[in-house]
Amino acid sequence: MMKKRILTLTMVMVMIIAGTTIFYAQSNNGQKIAVINPQKVLQKSIAGQKVMKKLDNLQKAKQNKLTRLKRELSTLQNKLQTQGLTMSEQARINLQKKIDAKKATLQQEYKNAQMDMQFQSKQLLGKVQKELEPIIKKIRQEKKIAIIFDVTRAGIVDMDKSIDITDEVIQRYNKSKLASKTKK
């Protein structure tokens, strides 16, 4: 029985890797396969929408800071270009130093913004993923599903919509978040 299960799952994985379209798979012993779309969960669930909004606001704040620094750099560069010939040697050197410092600051802020966005994304999305794990596991157990694929990563080209449990996960996730709010 275990050999059949492994063989069935291996065949499914080989078919996915080979690019075969799987509409619905059920082994001889009645095991089922399902899919979930985590992007849709993020977009449609209450908690997912909050996370996406938080990340979007963070990105906008970082972008605004970078835009301000770019403007400051551009102003200094324009000043050097338009007034450079009429400036004293020392004033030109000082302005060039300011430009170089602003460029370095801009590069560092860009790197910091990227690292912070990656960290925040990982933290916030990781939290949502941990909250979803027991919900997905419960659905898998209730429906006697052998394996659930992430539709965004599994290379699925087409599928029967009846094996998609995404909407049910969203409903249960929203319900669990609302229930936890009422307990507080």
BAZABA-447307 format. One line per field, with one value per atom (N, C-alpha, C): atom name; x, y, z; residue number from 1; chain. Coordinates in Angstrom, 1 decimal. Last residue first. Layout:
a: CA,...
X: X,...
Y: Y,...
Z: Z,...
k: NUM,...
c: A,...
! end
This chain:
a: N,CA,C,N,CA,C,N,CA,C,N,CA,C,N,CA,C,N,CA,C,N,CA,C,N,CA,C,N,CA,C,N,CA,C,N,CA,C,N,CA,C,N,CA,C,N,CA,C,N,CA,C,N,CA,C,N,CA,C,N,CA,C,N,CA,C,N,CA,C,N,CA,C,N,CA,C,N,CA,C,N,CA,C,N,CA,C,N,CA,C,N,CA,C,N,CA,C,N,CA,C,N,CA,C,N,CA,C,N,CA,C,N,CA,C,N,CA,C,N,CA,C,N,CA,C,N,CA,C,N,CA,C,N,CA,C,N,CA,C,N,CA,C,N,CA,C,N,CA,C,N,CA,C,N,CA,C,N,CA,C,N,CA,C,N,CA,C,N,CA,C,N,CA,C,N,CA,C,N,CA,C,N,CA,C,N,CA,C,N,CA,C,N,CA,C,N,CA,C,N,CA,C,N,CA,C,N,CA,C,N,CA,C,N,CA,C,N,CA,C,N,CA,C,N,CA,C,N,CA,C,N,CA,C,N,CA,C,N,CA,C,N,CA,C,N,CA,C,N,CA,C,N,CA,C,N,CA,C,N,CA,C,N,CA,C,N,CA,C,N,CA,C,N,CA,C,N,CA,C,N,CA,C,N,CA,C,N,CA,C,N,CA,C,N,CA,C,N,CA,C,N,CA,C,N,CA,C,N,CA,C,N,CA,C,N,CA,C,N,CA,C,N,CA,C,N,CA,C,N,CA,C,N,CA,C,N,CA,C,N,CA,C,N,CA,C,N,CA,C,N,CA,C,N,CA,C,N,CA,C,N,CA,C,N,CA,C,N,CA,C,N,CA,C,N,CA,C,N,CA,C,N,CA,C,N,CA,C,N,CA,C,N,CA,C,N,CA,C,N,CA,C,N,CA,C,N,CA,C,N,CA,C,N,CA,C,N,CA,C,N,CA,C,N,CA,C,N,CA,C,N,CA,C,N,CA,C,N,CA,C,N,CA,C,N,CA,C,N,CA,C,N,CA,C,N,CA,C,N,CA,C,N,CA,C,N,CA,C,N,CA,C,N,CA,C,N,CA,C,N,CA,C,N,CA,C,N,CA,C,N,CA,C,N,CA,C,N,CA,C,N,CA,C,N,CA,C,N,CA,C,N,CA,C,N,CA,C,N,CA,C,N,CA,C,N,CA,C,N,CA,C,N,CA,C,N,CA,C,N,CA,C,N,CA,C,N,CA,C,N,CA,C,N,CA,C,N,CA,C,N,CA,C,N,CA,C,N,CA,C,N,CA,C,N,CA,C,N,CA,C,N,CA,C,N,CA,C,N,CA,C,N,CA,C,N,CA,C,N,CA,C,N,CA,C,N,CA,C,N,CA,C,N,CA,C,N,CA,C,N,CA,C,N,CA,C,N,CA,C,N,CA,C,N,CA,C,N,CA,C,N,CA,C
X: -10.5,-9.6,-10.4,-12.4,-11.9,-11.1,-12.7,-13.8,-13.4,-10.3,-10.6,-11.7,-10.6,-9.6,-9.8,-12.7,-12.9,-11.9,-11.4,-12.5,-12.8,-9.5,-9.1,-10.2,-11.2,-10.3,-9.8,-12.5,-13.3,-12.4,-10.3,-11.0,-11.8,-9.7,-8.7,-9.4,-12.0,-11.7,-10.6,-11.9,-13.1,-12.7,-9.4,-9.7,-10.8,-9.9,-8.9,-9.1,-11.9,-12.2,-11.2,-10.4,-11.5,-11.9,-8.5,-8.1,-9.2,-8.7,-9.2,-8.9,-9.3,-8.8,-9.4,-10.6,-9.6,-8.9,-12.4,-12.9,-11.9,-11.1,-11.3,-11.8,-8.6,-10.0,-10.2,-6.0,-6.5,-8.0,-2.9,-4.3,-4.8,-0.2,-0.6,-2.2,1.8,0.5,0.1,4.1,4.2,2.9,4.1,4.1,4.2,3.8,5.1,5.2,1.1,2.1,3.5,-0.2,-0.4,0.6,1.1,1.0,0.9,-0.8,0.3,0.0,-1.2,-1.7,-0.6,-2.1,-1.1,-1.7,-4.3,-2.9,-1.9,-7.2,-6.3,-4.9,-9.5,-8.7,-7.8,-10.9,-11.2,-10.4,-9.7,-11.2,-11.6,-7.0,-7.4,-8.9,-7.1,-6.5,-7.0,-8.2,-8.9,-8.4,-6.0,-7.4,-8.2,-4.0,-3.8,-5.2,-5.0,-4.7,-4.7,-4.9,-6.2,-6.1,-2.2,-3.2,-4.6,-1.1,-0.7,-1.8,-1.8,-2.5,-2.3,0.0,-1.4,-2.2,2.3,2.2,0.7,1.7,1.9,1.8,1.7,0.5,0.6,4.4,3.4,2.1,5.6,5.9,4.8,4.8,4.3,4.5,6.3,4.8,4.2,9.0,8.4,6.9,9.4,9.6,8.9,8.9,8.1,8.2,11.0,9.6,8.6,13.2,13.0,11.6,12.8,12.9,12.6,12.8,11.6,11.6,15.4,14.3,13.0,16.9,17.1,15.9,16.1,15.9,15.9,16.9,15.5,15.2,19.7,18.9,17.4,20.2,20.5,19.7,19.4,18.7,19.0,21.2,19.7,19.0,23.5,23.4,21.9,23.0,23.3,23.1,22.7,21.6,21.8,25.3,24.1,22.9,26.8,27.0,25.8,25.7,25.6,25.8,26.4,25.0,24.8,29.2,28.6,27.1,29.4,29.9,29.3,28.3,27.7,28.1,30.2,28.8,28.0,32.4,32.4,31.0,31.6,31.8,31.8,31.6,30.3,30.5,34.4,33.4,32.1,35.3,35.8,34.8,34.1,33.8,34.2,35.3,33.8,33.4,38.0,37.6,36.1,37.8,38.3,37.9,34.8,36.2,36.6,32.5,32.9,34.4,32.0,32.1,32.5,31.7,32.8,33.0,29.5,30.8,31.9,26.9,27.7,29.1,25.8,25.5,26.4,26.9,27.0,26.7,26.4,27.8,27.9,23.6,24.4,25.8,23.1,22.7,23.5,24.0,24.7,24.4,22.2,23.6,24.4,19.8,20.0,21.4,20.3,20.1,20.3,20.3,21.5,21.5,17.7,18.8,20.1,16.4,16.2,17.3,17.3,17.6,17.5,16.1,17.5,18.0,13.4,13.9,15.4,13.4,13.1,13.6,13.9,14.8,14.6,11.5,12.8,13.9,9.6,9.6,10.9,10.3,10.4,10.4,9.7,11.1,11.3,6.9,7.7,9.2,6.2,5.9,6.8,6.8,7.5,7.3,5.0,6.4,7.2,2.6,2.9,4.4,2.9,2.8,3.1,2.9,4.1,4.1,0.3,1.4,2.7,-1.2,-1.3,-0.1,-0.5,-0.2,-0.2,-1.6,-0.2,0.3,-4.3,-3.6,-2.1,-4.8,-4.9,-4.2,-4.4,-3.5,-3.6,-6.6,-5.2,-4.2,-8.7,-8.6,-7.2,-8.0,-8.2,-8.0,-7.2,-8.7,-8.9,-4.4,-5.3,-6.7,-3.6,-3.1,-4.0,-4.9,-5.2,-4.8,-3.7,-5.1,-5.5,-1.2,-1.3,-2.8,-1.6,-1.3,-1.4,-3.8,-3.1,-2.9,-3.7,-4.0,-3.2,-5.0,-4.1,-4.6,-5.0,-5.6,-4.5,-5.6,-4.7,-5.5,-6.6,-6.8,-5.7,-6.9,-6.2,-6.4,-8.0,-8.8,-8.2,-6.3,-6.8,-7.6,-5.5,-6.3,-7.0,-5.6,-4.9,-5.9,-6.4,-6.8,-6.2,-6.3,-5.6,-6.1,-7.1,-7.5,-6.8,-5.5,-6.8,-7.2,-2.4,-3.1,-4.4,-0.4,-1.5,-2.2,3.1,1.8,0.7,5.7,4.8,3.4,7.4,7.4,6.5,6.7,8.0,8.0,4.2,4.3,5.6,4.9,4.0,4.1,6.5,7.1,6.3,4.5,5.6,6.3,2.9,2.3,3.4,4.7,4.2,3.6,5.0,6.2,5.7,2.4,3.0,4.2,2.4,1.4,1.9,4.5,4.5,3.6,3.6,4.8,4.9,1.3,1.2,2.4,2.4,1.5,1.4,3.9,4.6,3.7,1.9,2.8,3.6,0.8,0.0,0.9
Y: 38.6,39.6,40.6,37.2,36.6,37.7,38.5,38.6,38.0,37.9,39.3,39.4,35.2,35.6,37.0,35.3,34.6,35.1,36.5,37.2,36.6,34.5,35.8,36.6,32.4,32.2,33.6,33.5,33.1,33.0,33.7,34.9,34.6,31.0,31.9,33.1,30.0,29.5,30.4,31.4,31.5,31.1,30.5,31.9,32.1,27.8,28.2,29.7,27.9,27.3,27.7,28.9,29.7,29.2,26.8,28.2,28.9,24.3,24.5,25.9,22.8,24.0,24.3,20.8,20.4,21.6,22.0,21.4,20.9,22.9,23.9,23.2,21.0,21.0,21.9,22.8,21.9,22.0,23.6,23.6,22.6,23.7,24.4,24.6,23.8,23.4,24.3,24.2,24.1,23.6,24.8,23.4,23.2,27.4,26.8,25.4,28.1,29.1,28.5,26.1,26.2,27.2,23.8,25.3,25.5,20.8,21.6,23.1,18.4,19.7,20.4,15.0,16.0,17.3,13.5,13.0,14.1,14.3,14.6,14.2,14.1,12.9,13.1,16.2,15.7,14.5,16.5,16.3,15.7,16.8,15.7,15.4,19.2,18.0,16.8,20.9,20.6,19.4,20.8,20.3,20.0,22.0,20.6,20.0,24.5,23.7,22.2,25.3,25.4,24.5,25.2,24.3,24.2,27.1,25.7,24.8,29.8,29.0,27.5,30.8,30.8,29.9,30.6,29.8,29.7,32.5,31.1,30.2,34.8,34.4,32.9,34.9,34.8,34.3,35.1,34.0,33.8,37.7,36.6,35.2,39.1,39.2,38.0,38.3,38.3,38.2,38.8,37.4,37.3,41.5,40.6,39.2,42.5,42.7,41.7,41.7,41.2,41.3,43.0,41.6,41.0,45.7,45.1,43.6,45.8,46.0,45.4,45.5,44.5,44.6,47.8,46.4,45.4,49.8,49.7,48.3,49.4,49.3,49.1,50.0,48.7,48.4,52.7,51.8,50.4,53.8,53.8,52.8,53.5,52.8,52.7,55.2,53.8,53.0,57.7,57.1,55.6,58.0,57.9,57.2,58.2,57.1,56.9,60.6,59.4,58.2,62.3,62.1,60.8,62.3,61.8,61.5,63.5,62.1,61.5,66.0,65.1,63.7,66.9,66.8,65.8,67.0,66.1,65.9,69.0,67.7,66.6,71.2,70.7,69.3,71.3,71.1,70.6,72.0,70.7,70.3,74.4,73.3,72.0,75.9,75.7,74.6,75.8,75.2,75.0,77.3,75.9,75.2,79.2,79.1,77.6,79.2,78.9,78.9,79.3,80.6,80.4,76.7,77.5,78.8,75.7,75.2,76.1,76.3,77.3,76.9,74.1,75.5,76.6,71.8,72.0,73.5,72.2,72.1,72.4,72.3,73.4,73.4,69.7,70.8,72.1,68.3,68.1,69.2,69.2,69.4,69.3,68.2,69.6,70.0,65.4,66.1,67.6,65.0,64.7,65.5,65.6,66.4,66.2,63.6,65.0,65.9,61.4,61.5,63.0,61.8,61.8,62.0,61.5,62.8,62.9,58.9,60.0,61.3,57.6,57.5,58.6,58.3,58.7,58.6,57.0,58.5,59.0,54.3,55.0,56.5,54.0,53.8,54.5,54.4,55.2,55.2,52.3,53.7,54.7,50.1,50.3,51.8,50.4,50.5,50.7,50.1,51.4,51.5,47.5,48.5,49.9,46.2,46.1,47.2,46.8,47.2,47.2,45.5,47.0,47.5,42.9,43.5,45.0,42.6,42.4,43.1,43.0,43.9,43.8,40.8,42.2,43.2,38.7,38.9,40.3,39.1,39.2,39.4,38.6,39.8,40.1,37.3,37.1,38.5,37.9,37.9,37.7,38.0,39.0,39.1,35.6,37.0,38.1,33.8,33.8,35.2,34.2,34.5,34.6,33.2,34.6,35.1,30.5,31.4,32.9,28.3,29.5,30.5,24.8,26.0,27.2,21.6,22.7,23.9,18.0,19.3,20.4,14.6,15.7,16.9,11.6,12.8,13.7,8.1,9.3,10.4,5.6,6.7,8.0,3.6,3.5,4.8,4.4,3.2,3.1,8.0,6.8,5.6,10.7,9.9,8.5,13.9,12.7,12.0,16.1,15.5,14.2,17.2,17.8,17.3,18.0,17.1,17.8,18.0,18.6,17.6,17.6,17.0,17.7,18.3,19.3,18.7,16.8,16.6,17.6,17.5,17.9,17.8,16.2,17.7,18.2,13.6,14.2,15.7,13.2,13.1,13.7,13.6,14.5,14.4,11.3,12.7,13.7,9.3,9.4,10.8,9.7,9.8,10.0,9.1,10.4,10.7,6.4,7.3,8.7,5.3,5.2,6.2,5.9,6.5,6.5,4.2,5.7,6.4,1.7,2.3,3.8,1.4,1.4,2.0,1.3,2.4,2.5,-1.2,0.0,1.3
Z: 21.9,22.5,23.3,20.5,21.8,22.6,18.2,19.1,20.5,16.9,17.3,18.3,16.4,17.3,17.7,14.5,15.8,16.8,12.4,13.0,14.4,11.8,12.2,12.9,11.1,12.2,12.7,8.8,10.0,11.2,7.1,7.5,8.8,6.9,7.4,7.9,5.7,7.0,7.7,3.2,4.1,5.5,2.2,2.5,3.4,1.9,2.8,3.2,-0.1,1.2,2.3,-2.2,-1.6,-0.3,-2.6,-2.2,-1.6,-3.6,-2.2,-1.7,-6.6,-6.0,-4.6,-7.8,-6.9,-6.2,-9.5,-8.3,-7.4,-11.8,-10.7,-9.4,-13.2,-12.9,-11.7,-14.9,-13.9,-13.8,-16.4,-16.4,-15.4,-15.6,-16.8,-16.8,-12.8,-13.3,-14.5,-11.4,-12.9,-13.5,-8.8,-9.2,-10.7,-8.0,-8.0,-8.6,-7.9,-8.4,-8.6,-6.6,-8.0,-8.7,-4.5,-4.7,-6.2,-3.9,-4.6,-4.5,-1.5,-2.0,-2.6,-1.2,-1.4,-1.9,-0.3,-0.1,-0.2,1.4,0.3,0.6,3.0,2.7,1.4,3.8,2.5,2.0,6.4,6.2,4.9,5.8,6.5,6.3,4.3,3.7,4.4,6.3,5.0,4.4,8.1,8.5,7.3,6.6,7.1,7.5,6.3,5.1,5.5,9.0,8.2,7.0,9.7,10.4,9.6,7.8,7.8,8.5,8.2,7.2,7.3,10.0,10.4,9.4,8.5,9.7,10.1,6.5,6.1,7.4,8.0,7.3,7.0,8.7,9.8,9.2,6.3,7.1,8.1,5.6,4.8,5.5,7.5,7.4,6.7,7.1,8.4,8.3,4.3,4.9,6.2,4.2,3.4,4.0,5.8,6.2,5.5,4.3,5.7,6.1,1.9,1.9,3.3,2.8,2.2,2.2,3.8,4.7,4.1,1.4,2.5,3.5,0.0,-0.5,0.6,1.7,1.4,0.9,1.7,2.9,2.7,-1.0,-0.5,0.8,-1.0,-1.9,-1.4,0.9,1.2,0.3,-0.6,0.7,1.1,-2.8,-3.0,-1.7,-1.4,-2.2,-2.4,-0.3,0.6,-0.1,-2.6,-1.7,-0.7,-3.6,-4.4,-3.5,-1.5,-1.8,-2.6,-1.8,-0.5,-0.7,-4.3,-4.1,-2.8,-3.8,-4.8,-4.6,-1.9,-1.5,-2.5,-3.5,-2.4,-1.9,-5.3,-5.8,-4.7,-3.5,-4.1,-4.7,-3.0,-1.9,-2.4,-5.5,-4.9,-3.7,-5.9,-6.8,-6.2,-3.8,-3.8,-4.7,-4.7,-3.4,-3.4,-7.1,-7.1,-5.9,-7.3,-7.0,-7.0,-10.2,-8.7,-8.6,-12.8,-12.1,-10.6,-13.6,-14.2,-13.5,-12.1,-11.9,-12.4,-12.5,-11.8,-11.7,-13.9,-14.3,-13.7,-12.7,-14.2,-14.6,-10.0,-10.5,-12.0,-10.1,-9.6,-10.1,-11.0,-11.8,-11.4,-8.7,-10.0,-11.0,-6.8,-6.6,-8.0,-7.9,-7.7,-7.5,-7.9,-9.1,-9.0,-5.1,-5.9,-7.2,-4.5,-3.9,-4.7,-6.0,-6.3,-5.7,-4.6,-6.1,-6.5,-2.1,-2.2,-3.7,-2.9,-2.3,-2.4,-3.8,-4.7,-4.2,-1.3,-2.4,-3.5,0.0,0.6,-0.5,-1.6,-1.4,-0.9,-1.3,-2.6,-2.5,1.4,0.9,-0.4,1.2,2.1,1.7,-0.5,-0.9,-0.1,1.0,-0.2,-0.7,3.1,3.4,2.1,1.7,2.4,2.7,0.9,-0.1,0.5,3.4,2.5,1.4,4.1,5.0,4.2,2.1,2.3,3.1,2.6,1.3,1.4,5.2,5.0,3.7,4.6,5.5,5.4,2.9,2.4,3.3,4.7,3.5,3.0,6.4,6.9,5.8,4.6,5.4,5.8,1.3,2.8,3.5,-1.3,-0.9,0.6,-1.6,-2.2,-1.7,-0.3,0.1,-0.4,-1.9,-0.4,0.1,-4.3,-4.2,-2.7,-3.7,-4.1,-4.0,-3.2,-2.1,-2.5,-4.3,-4.9,-3.8,-4.3,-3.6,-4.2,-5.2,-5.4,-4.5,-4.5,-4.6,-4.8,-4.9,-5.0,-5.1,-3.0,-3.9,-3.9,-2.9,-2.5,-3.5,-3.6,-3.3,-2.9,-4.4,-3.0,-2.6,-6.9,-6.8,-5.4,-6.7,-6.8,-6.7,-8.7,-7.6,-7.8,-10.0,-9.8,-8.6,-12.6,-11.3,-11.2,-14.6,-14.2,-12.8,-15.5,-14.6,-14.2,-18.3,-17.6,-16.7,-18.2,-18.5,-17.7,-17.7,-18.3,-18.7,-16.3,-17.8,-18.5,-13.8,-14.3,-15.8,-13.7,-13.6,-14.1,-14.0,-15.0,-14.9,-11.7,-13.0,-14.1,-9.8,-9.9,-11.2,-10.4,-10.5,-10.6,-9.8,-11.2,-11.4,-7.1,-8.0,-9.4,-6.2,-6.0,-6.9,-7.0,-7.5,-7.4,-5.4,-6.9,-7.5,-2.9,-3.3,-4.8,-2.9,-2.6,-3.2,-3.4,-4.4,-4.2,-1.1,-2.4,-3.4,0.8,0.9,-0.5,0.0,0.0,0.0
k: 184,184,184,183,183,183,182,182,182,181,181,181,180,180,180,179,179,179,178,178,178,177,177,177,176,176,176,175,175,175,174,174,174,173,173,173,172,172,172,171,171,171,170,170,170,169,169,169,168,168,168,167,167,167,166,166,166,165,165,165,164,164,164,163,163,163,162,162,162,161,161,161,160,160,160,159,159,159,158,158,158,157,157,157,156,156,156,155,155,155,154,154,154,153,153,153,152,152,152,151,151,151,150,150,150,149,149,149,148,148,148,147,147,147,146,146,146,145,145,145,144,144,144,143,143,143,142,142,142,141,141,141,140,140,140,139,139,139,138,138,138,137,137,137,136,136,136,135,135,135,134,134,134,133,133,133,132,132,132,131,131,131,130,130,130,129,129,129,128,128,128,127,127,127,126,126,126,125,125,125,124,124,124,123,123,123,122,122,122,121,121,121,120,120,120,119,119,119,118,118,118,117,117,117,116,116,116,115,115,115,114,114,114,113,113,113,112,112,112,111,111,111,110,110,110,109,109,109,108,108,108,107,107,107,106,106,106,105,105,105,104,104,104,103,103,103,102,102,102,101,101,101,100,100,100,99,99,99,98,98,98,97,97,97,96,96,96,95,95,95,94,94,94,93,93,93,92,92,92,91,91,91,90,90,90,89,89,89,88,88,88,87,87,87,86,86,86,85,85,85,84,84,84,83,83,83,82,82,82,81,81,81,80,80,80,79,79,79,78,78,78,77,77,77,76,76,76,75,75,75,74,74,74,73,73,73,72,72,72,71,71,71,70,70,70,69,69,69,68,68,68,67,67,67,66,66,66,65,65,65,64,64,64,63,63,63,62,62,62,61,61,61,60,60,60,59,59,59,58,58,58,57,57,57,56,56,56,55,55,55,54,54,54,53,53,53,52,52,52,51,51,51,50,50,50,49,49,49,48,48,48,47,47,47,46,46,46,45,45,45,44,44,44,43,43,43,42,42,42,41,41,41,40,40,40,39,39,39,38,38,38,37,37,37,36,36,36,35,35,35,34,34,34,33,33,33,32,32,32,31,31,31,30,30,30,29,29,29,28,28,28,27,27,27,26,26,26,25,25,25,24,24,24,23,23,23,22,22,22,21,21,21,20,20,20,19,19,19,18,18,18,17,17,17,16,16,16,15,15,15,14,14,14,13,13,13,12,12,12,11,11,11,10,10,10,9,9,9,8,8,8,7,7,7,6,6,6,5,5,5,4,4,4,3,3,3,2,2,2,1,1,1
c: A,A,A,A,A,A,A,A,A,A,A,A,A,A,A,A,A,A,A,A,A,A,A,A,A,A,A,A,A,A,A,A,A,A,A,A,A,A,A,A,A,A,A,A,A,A,A,A,A,A,A,A,A,A,A,A,A,A,A,A,A,A,A,A,A,A,A,A,A,A,A,A,A,A,A,A,A,A,A,A,A,A,A,A,A,A,A,A,A,A,A,A,A,A,A,A,A,A,A,A,A,A,A,A,A,A,A,A,A,A,A,A,A,A,A,A,A,A,A,A,A,A,A,A,A,A,A,A,A,A,A,A,A,A,A,A,A,A,A,A,A,A,A,A,A,A,A,A,A,A,A,A,A,A,A,A,A,A,A,A,A,A,A,A,A,A,A,A,A,A,A,A,A,A,A,A,A,A,A,A,A,A,A,A,A,A,A,A,A,A,A,A,A,A,A,A,A,A,A,A,A,A,A,A,A,A,A,A,A,A,A,A,A,A,A,A,A,A,A,A,A,A,A,A,A,A,A,A,A,A,A,A,A,A,A,A,A,A,A,A,A,A,A,A,A,A,A,A,A,A,A,A,A,A,A,A,A,A,A,A,A,A,A,A,A,A,A,A,A,A,A,A,A,A,A,A,A,A,A,A,A,A,A,A,A,A,A,A,A,A,A,A,A,A,A,A,A,A,A,A,A,A,A,A,A,A,A,A,A,A,A,A,A,A,A,A,A,A,A,A,A,A,A,A,A,A,A,A,A,A,A,A,A,A,A,A,A,A,A,A,A,A,A,A,A,A,A,A,A,A,A,A,A,A,A,A,A,A,A,A,A,A,A,A,A,A,A,A,A,A,A,A,A,A,A,A,A,A,A,A,A,A,A,A,A,A,A,A,A,A,A,A,A,A,A,A,A,A,A,A,A,A,A,A,A,A,A,A,A,A,A,A,A,A,A,A,A,A,A,A,A,A,A,A,A,A,A,A,A,A,A,A,A,A,A,A,A,A,A,A,A,A,A,A,A,A,A,A,A,A,A,A,A,A,A,A,A,A,A,A,A,A,A,A,A,A,A,A,A,A,A,A,A,A,A,A,A,A,A,A,A,A,A,A,A,A,A,A,A,A,A,A,A,A,A,A,A,A,A,A,A,A,A,A,A,A,A,A,A,A,A,A,A,A,A,A,A,A,A,A,A,A,A,A,A,A,A,A,A,A,A,A,A,A,A,A,A,A,A,A,A,A,A,A,A,A,A,A,A,A,A,A
! end
